[in-house]
Amino acid sequence: MVDSAQPAEPAADGPTRLVGAAIKRIRTERGLTLRDLAERCGLSPGFLSLVERGINSISLTSLFALANALEVDAVELLGAAGRRSRHDYAIARHDDPHATRVVMGEREHRVLTADLPDQRIEALATKVHPTAEPSPVTQHDGEEFCYVLRGELTFLLPDETAVLVAGDSIHFKSRIPHAIHNRGTDIAEVLWTVDRPLLRRPDGTIC
């Protein structure tokens, strides 16, 4: 019987619940405790516990750090839901109904890049919804570039809190601890580029 004195946990959405279940399954298969995984990826055990239970969602950068810690491709945590052809070039139309879209917590990503041989970048059109608290601090290999198209987005860095507005951009090594926060009331729209495809399997399937 549920103790009525305990506060009810917020209902998890489908993607959040499935990602949490995948993380827990792979962590258990690896024989890792929550504390072990936390030490590997830089997120707190308490936060990871909420993620596994589908209560907290995570950003793609945090997901990437978790994938590295678990030694799996990030798409294994998200699940495959499509296939793109492999060509030397690709054209993306703004109204493409088949464009890959991923929702992770406060962020909605539309994948702009295609699946090219030996691909080294991933470009995302991202909407960041306002939240009361910033995203968890994360760090991982690689580098990132973010250009603000509309709204305002705050980057929390080790020695600076950088507020970016439309027309501003930031380029940084992902190994520095970083977090983002939309502190306003409007959705921030940004172009986000990372130096590796986060959402692609070697066989071409993506999340």
N, C-alpha and C positions, 0 to 999 in steps of 0.2 A: 504494500500500500504506500502511495506517495504521501510524504509528510506535508500536510496542508500548510504548515508553518514555513516551509521552504519556498522561496520565490520561484516562480515558474521560469524555466529557461525559454528564451525566445525561440520560436520555430525556425528551423533551418530551411533555406531554400534548397532546391534539388542539387545544383552544382556544388554548393558549399558542403552539403552532406556527403556527396559522392567523393569529393576531393579529400575530405577528412577521413573517410573510410579507407581510401586508397593509401593515404599516408600511414594510418594505423596498421593496415595489413602488411605493408612493406617493412615498416619499422619492426613489427613483431617477427616477420620472417628473417630479418637481419639479427634478431636477438638483442635489439637495442631497447634501453629504457628511455622514457621521455627525457630524463636528464642527459643521457648519452647523446641523444639526437640534438638536444638544445646546445650542448657544448660544440657539436660539429657545425651547426648552422647559424649560431649566434642569436637565436630566438629563445625566449624564456620557456621553461617547462610548463608553467601555468598557461601561457598563451598557446603553446602547442597542444595542450590537453583540450582547450576550448576549440581549437581548429579540428582536432580529430573527432570531436563530438558534434561537429557541424554547427557550432554556435558562433565562432569567429571565422570570418573569411580572411584570405591573405592576398597580398599583391602578387603580381607576376614575378617581381624581383625576389620576394621572399620565397615564392614557390620554386624559383630557380635555385636559390640557396639550399632549400630542402632537398631538391632533386640531386644536387651535388653531394649533399651529406649522405643521402641514401644510395648514391651511386646508380641512379636511374636517369632516363631521359625525362624532362619535365612533362612531356606528353603522357607518360605512363601514370602520372598523378591526375591528369585532366581527362584522359580517355580520348580515343580517336573518334572523329566524326566527319570524316571526309577524305578526299584524295585530290591532289592537284597534279596536273601533267608536268613533265620535266622537259623544258625547252630552254633555249638560250636567252629568251626574253619573254616578257609578259606585260600586257597592258591592263590596268585596272580601271574600270568605269565606276563613276560615283554612285550609279544606281544599280550596280550588279546585285541581283537578289541572292546570288550564291557566295558572296563574299563571306569569309570566315569571321565570325564574331565570338568573342569570349567575354563573359561577365565574371569578374572576381571582386566580390565585395563592392566597394564604392567606385570601382573602375570598370568601364566598358571599353573593350578593345576591338577595333576592326583591323584585321591583318591586311596590309597593303601590298606587301611583297609576295611574290610567287615562290614556287619550289624549283629553284635552278640547281644544276649540278654544282657541287662544291660551294654552295651558298654560304656567305659569311655575314650577312646582315639580315635583320628583321625590322621592318618599319610598321608602326602601328598608329592609327588614328584613335586617340584615347580620350574618353570623357571621364573626368574625375568629379564625382559628386561631393558636395560639402559634407563634412563630418565633424563631430565634436572634438575628436582626438586625432592626432596624426597617425600615419601608418607606423607599424613597428620598424625600428631601426634595422637595416639589413646591410650586408656587404658580401661581395662575391667577386669572382674573376671577371675580367672584361671591362668594357667601357660603354657609356650611354650618352645619347644626345637627346635633349628635349627642347622643343620650340613651342612656345605658347601662342595659340591661334586666337583664343578668346578667353576672357575671364582672368583669374589670378590663381597662382599656385606657389606655395611656399616649400622650399627645400631646406631641410634641417641638416646641416653639415657640422663637422667637428668644431670648426672655428668661426662659423658664420650661419646666420639664418637669412637665406636669400629669398626675397619676394619677387616673383616674376609675373609680369603682366603681358598683354598681347604685344608681340614683337620681340620679347626677350627670349633668350635661350640659355641653356646650360649644357656643358660638355664635361664629363667627369669620368675618372677611373672608378669602376664599380667596387673596387676593394676598399674605398674609404667608407666609413659608416655613414649611411644616409637614410632619410625618411622624407616623405612628402605629406603635405596637408593643404587641403582646400578649406581655408578658414572663412570664406565668404558665404554668400547666400545663393550664388549662381553656379551652374556647372562650368568647370574649366575644360576647354577643348585644347588638346595639344597633339603635336606630332612627335612620336617617341621612336627613337632608333637605337637598337642594341647591336652589338658586334657579332651576334650569332643567332641563328634561328632558335627561338625558345620553344616553339610549338610544332616541331617537325621530327618525325622518325626518319631513320636512314632509308626506309622503304617508301617514303613519300607520304605516308599518312600523317594527318595533323589533327589537333584537337579542334 
